[in-house]
Amino acid sequence: MEDKVFVGIGKNPDPAGLDMPLGFGMALYQNSNALHCFAAISQEERNGIISYIESAKTGEDAKKRIDTAVENLNQRNIRFY
């Protein structure tokens, strides 16, 4: 795989990367600071954040986790999950 980082919605072309949840991708694209932070972290850290969001038990919990992720990424904090 090239040195390019996939930060998009849908199927991640990197076999080591998890697919981006639609709501999380949309929220990132509305916050450029959070998007840039997410793109700058390692694949392992991105996978951890995606897993944190996907492990929500309800849709409401997933929305809260997306909000938490975006708020923390906006502040360049990746140790919240």
Stockholm file with secondary structure:
# STOCKHOLM 1.0

chainA/1-81         MEDKVFVGIGKNPDPAGLDMPLGFGMALYQNSNALHCFAAISQEERNGIISYIESAKTGEDAKKRIDTAVENLNQRNIRFY
#=GR chainA/1-81 SS CCSCCCCSSBCCSSTTSCCBCHHHHHHHHTCHHHHHHHHHSCHHHHHHHHHHHHTCSSHHHHHHHHHHHHHHHHTTCCCCC
#=GC SS_cons        CCSCCCCSSBCCSSTTSCCBCHHHHHHHHTCHHHHHHHHHSCHHHHHHHHHHHHTCSSHHHHHHHHHHHHHHHHTTCCCCC
//
